């Protein structure tokens, strides 16, 4: 249950969330399974010998019944009470939730009472036999479920090419032309603009930008948003996501234009799913094999197993808020990119850049407003995600301000095209996830104050717009053919970790207006 069923079904149901394939996983999980079997067998053998020596069979029976109790509790919690679990997207969860805790405790008490009553009524020998029967039944149910999962998911897809994003060139700037796409995760346009407007330092930092408040993204989550941004190709679940994302990146007209114009290309993205040798046209991407760090893999598996199997009053000790299996990569000494806002800010404050002659493109994906809300407005860590979304947005703005100052201090601000954007919005204060931020500054562009454009932008427009900016257009010249009213924009929505079912929406009004944001009745399901 712990080291075969849980890790394999976890992988099968979240194939695209893992950098490794199932063939990489099978070896370590088998090893963990064998170790756990040997450990438990040794424990029971030692306890049995001690019980015999002391002529106290009750010792062995107590251990047997206690382990049986834990086994049944874990099975019920991981398979029947999983509906109480929070999504593993970093959302801070209230482990003191009364309903979940009461149900969990009551279940444990019922199981304990049943074992005690059975022991008193039937005796140790019969209860031991019932435990054997119970474990065989559970084994059979898990086996059937595991086989079904193996046959109905894409878990056997081989991931031959693994691209790792390193920090190479992150602190390099061009003396000729810089092109920076700074993407901050999950930043809602309306909420962020309130933060910008609240402080003159923030408005001053963005005064040379044009702000496009009426912008609709394509998707609700990062996975689909990033390949869509660079390709304008929609993922309609007609193929596996890895195939879609690889084709989108491979065929990106913008990436091709960067190469034709002689740019060094760098893609700073922690969860890149690009299974093609073309990924290594980007200077900072390196190929890694499927070798894993066994200790880190075991640590992440145990955290996940505890998260699913422990009674609710104890789940907080699993210390899991998302699945960090990238920690199990054998990075072979590579300086791996991380998206943490505070680290990025600290690394750029007062830093002297490496100035190079070649033109430089950098796509940088940062934490932004993503859960958990574990930073205050000054980027100080907060325990247990006790912050708020507005605080996280202000921290994001301070990171952006630091980066702009870094460009200015190194004499690279004027020759830089800067796109400041989010991959999607965030459900905050009644908004949906379809209205992300979009700010643009062209090379040598200066304003007395930040401009606001009423153009009705869709992220389907971005690939072409990126090329226009590459050709030297300013923020006031892009989106020239777009209307300011009356445009209908498409958006595909899915629930978290349910990318296999996408629902089509249309925004017929302003991007943030939920009264004009409606489903079309069409959906796209992965076959």
C-alpha positions in Angstrom: 0.0 0.0 0.0 2.7 2.5 1.0 5.6 1.8 -1.4 3.9 0.2 -4.4 0.3 1.3 -4.7 0.6 4.9 -3.5 3.7 6.0 -5.5 2.6 4.3 -8.7 -1.0 5.6 -8.6 0.3 9.0 -7.6 2.5 9.1 -10.6 -0.1 7.7 -12.9 -2.7 10.3 -12.0 -0.1 13.2 -12.3 2.2 12.0 -15.1 3.0 15.5 -16.3 3.9 16.8 -12.8 7.0 14.6 -12.6 10.3 15.1 -14.4 11.0 11.3 -14.4 9.2 8.5 -16.0 7.6 5.3 -14.5 10.6 3.2 -15.5 12.8 5.5 -13.3 10.4 5.2 -10.4 9.9 1.4 -10.4 13.5 0.6 -9.2 13.5 2.9 -6.2 9.9 2.0 -5.1 10.7 -1.7 -5.3 13.8 -1.1 -3.2 11.8 0.9 -0.6 9.1 -1.9 -0.6 11.7 -4.6 0.1 13.4 -2.5 2.8 10.0 -1.9 4.5 9.1 -5.6 4.3 12.4 -6.7 5.8 12.1 -4.1 8.5 8.6 -5.1 9.5 9.4 -8.8 9.3 12.4 -8.3 11.5 10.4 -6.3 14.0 7.7 -9.1 14.2 10.4 -11.8 14.5 12.3 -10.0 17.3 9.0 -9.3 19.2 7.9 -12.9 18.7 11.2 -14.3 20.1 11.1 -11.9 23.1 7.5 -13.0 23.7 8.5 -16.6 23.7 11.5 -16.1 25.9 9.5 -14.2 28.5 6.5 -16.5 28.0 4.3 -13.4 27.5 2.4 -13.9 24.3 0.5 -10.7 25.0 3.5 -8.7 24.0 3.5 -10.1 20.4 -0.3 -9.9 20.2 -0.3 -6.2 21.3 2.3 -5.3 18.6 0.4 -7.3 16.0 -3.0 -5.7 16.8 -1.4 -2.2 17.0 0.2 -2.6 13.5 -3.1 -4.0 12.2 -5.0 -1.0 13.7 -2.5 1.4 12.0 -2.8 -0.5 8.7 -6.6 -0.4 8.6 -6.7 3.3 9.7 -4.1 4.2 7.0 -6.1 2.3 4.3 -9.4 4.1 5.2 -7.8 7.5 5.5 -5.9 7.3 2.2 -8.7 5.7 0.2 -12.0 6.8 1.7 -11.3 10.1 3.5 -9.1 11.6 0.8 -11.9 13.9 -0.1 -11.1 16.0 3.0 -7.5 16.6 1.7 -6.5 20.0 0.3 -5.0 20.3 -3.2 -1.2 20.0 -3.3 -0.7 23.3 -5.0 0.8 25.1 -2.0 -2.6 26.3 -0.6 -2.4 26.8 3.1 -4.8 24.3 4.7 -6.5 24.7 8.1 -5.6 21.3 9.7 -7.9 22.2 12.6 -11.0 21.8 10.3 -13.6 20.5 12.8 -15.5 18.1 10.4 -12.4 16.4 9.0 -10.8 15.9 12.5 -14.0 14.6 14.1 -14.6 12.1 11.3 -11.0 11.0 11.4 -11.0 10.5 15.2 -14.3 8.7 15.2 -13.1 6.3 12.5 -10.0 5.5 14.5 -12.0 5.0 17.7 -14.4 2.7 16.0 -11.6 0.5 14.6 -9.8 0.4 17.9 -13.1 -0.5 19.7 -13.8 -3.2 17.2 -10.3 -4.8 17.7 -10.7 -4.7 21.5 -14.2 -6.2 21.5 -13.1 -8.9 19.0 -10.2 -9.7 21.2 -12.3 -10.1 24.3 -15.0 -12.1 22.5 -13.0 -14.2 20.2 -9.5 -14.4 21.6 -6.1 -13.5 20.1 -5.9 -16.4 17.7 -9.1 -15.7 15.9 -8.4 -12.0 15.7 -5.0 -12.7 14.1 -6.8 -14.8 11.5 -9.3 -12.1 10.8 -6.4 -9.6 10.4 -4.9 -12.0 7.8 -8.2 -12.2 5.9 -8.6 -8.4 6.1 -5.1 -7.8 4.7 -5.7 -10.2 1.9 -9.0 -8.5 1.0 -7.3 -5.0 1.1 -4.4 -6.4 -1.0 -6.9 -7.7 -3.6 -8.8 -4.3 -3.8 -5.5 -2.4 -4.1 -4.3 -4.8 -6.8 -7.4 -4.4 -8.9 -7.3 -0.6 -8.6 -3.6 -0.6 -9.5 -4.1 -2.7 -12.6 -7.0 -0.5 -13.7 -4.9 2.6 -13.2 -2.1 1.1 -15.2 -4.4 0.2 -18.1 -6.3 3.5 -18.3 -3.6 6.2 -17.9 -0.6 7.3 -19.9 1.8 6.3 -17.2 4.0 4.2 -19.5 5.0 7.2 -21.7 8.8 7.2 -21.8 10.5 10.5 -21.0 13.7 10.3 -23.0 14.8 13.9 -23.0 14.9 15.8 -19.7 15.7 19.5 -19.8 17.0 21.1 -16.6 16.9 24.9 -16.3 20.2 26.2 -14.8 21.2 29.7 -13.7 23.6 30.1 -16.5 23.4 33.7 -18.0 20.9 34.7 -15.4 23.2 37.6 -14.4 24.3 38.4 -17.9 23.1 41.5 -19.8 23.8 42.6 -23.3 25.5 45.8 -24.3 23.4 45.6 -27.6 19.9 44.4 -26.9 18.1 42.7 -24.0 14.7 41.1 -24.2 13.2 40.1 -20.9 9.9 38.3 -20.3 9.4 38.4 -16.5 6.5 36.2 -15.6 5.2 36.3 -12.1 2.9 33.5 -11.2 -0.9 33.8 -10.4 -1.1 37.6 -10.4 -4.6 39.1 -10.9 -4.5 42.3 -12.8 -7.1 44.3 -10.8 -5.6 43.3 -7.4 -2.0 44.0 -8.5 -2.9 47.4 -10.0 -4.3 48.4 -6.6 -0.9 47.6 -5.1 0.9 49.6 -7.8 -1.4 52.6 -7.3 -0.9 52.5 -3.5 2.8 53.6 -3.6 4.5 56.3 -5.7 7.7 54.3 -5.7 5.9 51.5 -7.5 4.2 53.8 -10.1 7.6 55.5 -10.7 9.3 52.1 -11.3 6.7 51.3 -14.0 6.3 54.8 -15.5 7.9 53.8 -18.8 5.5 50.8 -19.2 2.1 50.5 -20.8 -0.5 48.7 -18.8 -3.0 46.4 -20.5 -5.7 45.8 -17.9 -8.2 44.2 -20.3 -6.2 41.1 -20.9 -7.6 37.5 -21.0 -5.3 34.6 -20.5 -5.8 31.2 -22.3 -5.7 28.8 -19.3 -6.2 28.7 -15.5 -2.8 27.1 -14.6 0.9 27.4 -15.5 1.1 24.0 -17.2 -0.8 25.0 -20.3 -0.3 28.7 -20.1 3.5 28.9 -20.9 3.6 26.8 -24.1 0.4 28.7 -25.2 2.0 32.1 -24.6 5.0 31.2 -26.8 3.1 29.5 -29.6 -0.5 30.6 -29.6 -1.4 27.0 -30.2 -4.4 25.8 -28.2 -4.2 22.6 -26.2 -7.6 20.9 -26.6 -6.7 17.6 -25.1 -6.4 15.9 -28.5 -3.0 14.5 -27.5 -0.9 13.9 -24.4 0.2 17.2 -22.8 3.9 16.3 -23.2 3.3 16.0 -27.0 1.4 19.3 -27.1 4.0 21.2 -25.1 6.9 19.8 -27.1 5.2 20.6 -30.4 4.3 24.1 -29.2 7.8 24.9 -28.1 9.4 23.3 -31.2 7.1 25.2 -33.6 7.2 28.6 -31.8 7.5 31.4 -34.3 8.9 33.6 -31.6 11.7 31.2 -30.7 12.6 30.9 -34.3 12.7 34.7 -34.7 15.0 35.0 -31.8 17.4 32.5 -33.4 17.2 34.3 -36.7 18.1 37.6 -35.1 21.1 36.2 -33.3 19.9 36.2 -29.7 21.3 34.1 -26.9 18.2 32.4 -25.6 17.6 31.5 -21.9 14.5 29.9 -20.4 14.4 30.0 -16.6 11.5 27.6 -15.7 11.5 25.0 -12.9 8.9 22.7 -14.4 9.8 22.6 -18.1 8.1 19.8 -20.1 10.0 19.9 -23.4 10.9 16.5 -24.8 12.9 17.6 -27.8 16.6 18.2 -28.6 15.5 21.7 -29.7 15.3 22.6 -26.0 19.1 22.7 -25.9 19.2 25.6 -28.4 18.6 27.6 -25.1 21.9 28.3 -23.5 20.9 27.6 -19.9 19.1 24.3 -20.5 21.1 21.2 -20.0 20.2 17.5 -20.5 20.0 15.3 -17.4 19.5 11.6 -17.3 16.7 9.9 -15.3 19.0 9.1 -12.4 17.4 10.1 -9.0 18.7 10.9 -5.6 17.3 8.0 -3.6 17.3 9.8 -0.3 15.4 12.8 -1.6 12.9 10.5 -3.5 12.3 8.5 -0.3 11.8 11.7 1.7 9.2 13.1 -0.7 7.4 9.7 -0.9 7.2 9.4 2.8 5.9 12.9 3.2 3.2 12.2 0.6 2.3 8.9 2.2 2.0 10.5 5.6 -0.1 13.3 4.1 -2.6 10.7 2.7 -2.5 8.1 5.4 -2.2 9.7 8.8 -5.3 10.6 10.9 -6.2 14.3 10.4 -4.9 15.5 13.8 -1.5 14.2 12.8 -1.4 15.1 9.1 0.2 18.5 9.7 3.4 16.6 10.7 3.7 15.4 7.1 5.0 18.9 6.3 3.8 18.8 2.8 2.1 21.6 0.9 3.0 20.5 -2.7 4.9 17.7 -4.4 8.5 18.8 -4.6 9.9 15.8 -6.5 12.3 18.0 -8.4 14.4 17.8 -5.2 15.1 14.1 -6.2 16.9 15.1 -9.4 20.5 14.1 -9.6 21.6 17.5 -10.8 25.3 16.4 -11.2 26.6 19.7 -9.9 24.3 21.9 -12.1 23.4 25.3 -10.6 19.6 24.8 -10.9 17.2 27.7 -11.3 14.6 28.2 -8.5 11.7 30.6 -8.7 11.6 31.9 -5.1 10.9 35.6 -5.0 13.0 36.4 -1.9 16.1 34.5 -3.3 15.7 36.2 -6.7 15.4 39.7 -5.1 18.5 39.1 -2.8 20.6 37.9 -5.7 19.9 41.0 -7.8 20.2 43.8 -5.1 23.3 45.8 -6.0 24.6 43.1 -8.3 27.1 43.9 -11.0 26.0 42.1 -14.2 28.2 40.3 -16.7 28.0 42.5 -19.8 28.2 40.5 -23.1 28.2 41.6 -26.7 25.6 39.2 -28.0 21.9 40.1 -27.8 20.2 38.4 -24.9 16.8 36.9 -24.4 15.7 35.8 -20.9 12.3 34.3 -19.9 12.2 34.3 -16.1 9.3 32.6 -14.2 9.0 33.7 -10.6 6.8 32.7 -7.7 4.8 35.9 -7.8 1.4 35.6 -6.1 1.4 31.8 -6.0 0.2 30.0 -2.8 1.3 29.5 -0.1 1.1 33.1 1.2 4.3 32.7 3.2 5.9 36.2 2.6 5.0 39.5 4.1 5.1 42.7 2.0 8.9 43.0 2.6 9.6 39.4 1.6 10.1 38.2 5.1 9.1 34.6 5.6 5.8 34.0 7.5 5.1 30.7 9.3 2.5 28.3 8.1 1.4 30.6 5.2 -0.1 33.2 7.5 0.2 36.0 5.0 -2.4 37.4 2.6 -2.7 37.6 -1.2 -2.3 41.5 -1.2 0.9 41.1 0.9 2.2 38.5 -1.6 1.5 40.9 -4.5 3.3 43.7 -2.8 6.3 41.4 -2.2 6.1 40.6 -6.0 6.1 44.3 -6.8 9.2 44.8 -4.7 10.9 42.0 -6.6 10.0 43.6 -9.9 11.2 47.0 -8.7 14.5 45.4 -7.6 15.0 43.9 -11.1 14.2 47.2 -12.9 16.8 48.9 -10.6 19.3 46.1 -11.5 18.9 46.8 -15.2 19.2 50.5 -14.6 22.3 50.2 -12.4 24.0 48.1 -15.1 23.2 50.5 -17.9 20.9 48.0 -19.6 17.5 49.5 -19.0 17.2 51.6 -22.1 18.3 48.9 -24.5 15.8 46.4 -22.9 12.5 45.3 -24.1 10.6 44.2 -21.0 7.4 42.3 -20.8 6.0 42.0 -17.3 3.2 39.5 -17.1 1.5 36.6 -15.2 0.7 33.2 -16.6 -2.9 33.5 -15.3 -4.9 35.4 -12.7 -6.1 34.3 -9.3 -9.4 33.7 -7.7 -9.4 36.7 -5.4 -12.3 39.0 -4.3 -14.8 37.5 -6.7 -12.5 37.5 -9.7 -11.7 34.4 -11.8 -8.3 33.3 -13.0 -8.6 34.7 -16.5 -7.3 38.3 -16.0 -3.5 38.3 -15.5 -1.3 41.4 -15.5 0.4 42.6 -18.7 2.8 45.5 -18.7 5.2 46.2 -21.7 8.1 48.6 -22.2 9.9 48.8 -25.6 13.6 49.7 -26.1 14.5 53.3 -25.3 10.8 53.9 -24.3 10.2 56.7 -21.8 7.0 58.2 -20.5 6.2 60.9 -17.9 3.9 58.4 -16.3 2.7 54.8 -16.9 0.3 54.6 -19.8 -2.9 52.5 -19.8 -4.3 50.9 -22.9 -7.9 49.8 -23.3 -7.0 47.3 -26.0 -8.9 44.0 -25.6 -5.9 41.6 -25.5 -5.9 37.8 -25.5 -2.9 35.7 -24.8 -3.6 34.1 -28.2 -2.1 37.4 -29.5 1.2 37.3 -27.6 3.4 35.2 -29.8 3.0 37.6 -32.7 3.3 40.6 -30.4 6.5 39.3 -29.0 7.9 39.3 -32.5 6.8 42.8 -33.1 8.6 43.9 -29.9 11.6 42.0 -31.2 11.5 44.2 -34.3 11.8 47.3 -32.1 8.1 48.4 -31.7 7.2 50.3 -28.5 4.4 49.4 -26.1 2.2 52.0 -27.8 2.6 50.5 -31.2 1.7 46.8 -30.4 -1.8 45.5 -30.6 -2.6 48.2 -33.2 -5.4 46.2 -34.8 -7.1 45.2 -31.6 -10.5 46.8 -30.7 -11.2 48.5 -27.4 -14.7 47.0 -27.2 -16.9 44.2 -28.5 -14.2 41.5 -28.9 -15.1 37.9 -27.8 -12.1 36.1 -26.3 -11.6 32.4 -25.7 -10.5 30.7 -22.5 -10.2 27.1 -21.5 -10.7 26.2 -17.8 -10.0 23.1 -15.8 -10.0 22.3 -12.1 -6.7 21.8 -10.3 -5.1 18.4 -11.3 -8.0 17.7 -13.7 -6.5 18.9 -16.9 -8.1 16.0 -18.7 -11.4 17.9 -18.7 -11.3 21.4 -20.1 -14.4 23.7 -20.3 -14.5 26.5 -22.9 -15.5 30.0 -21.8 -15.9 33.2 -23.7 -15.3 36.7 -22.4 -17.6 39.1 -24.2 -17.0 42.0 -22.0 -14.1 43.4 -19.9 -11.5 40.8 -18.9 -12.4 41.1 -15.2 -16.2 41.2 -15.6 -17.5 37.8 -14.4 -21.1 38.7 -15.6 -19.9 38.5 -19.2 -17.6 35.5 -18.7 -19.7 32.4 -19.7 -19.2 28.8 -20.7 -20.0 28.0 -24.3 -21.2 24.5 -23.7 -18.2 22.9 -25.3 -15.6 20.8 -23.4 -12.5 19.0 -24.3 -11.7 15.6 -22.7 -8.4 13.6 -23.0 -9.3 10.3 -24.6 
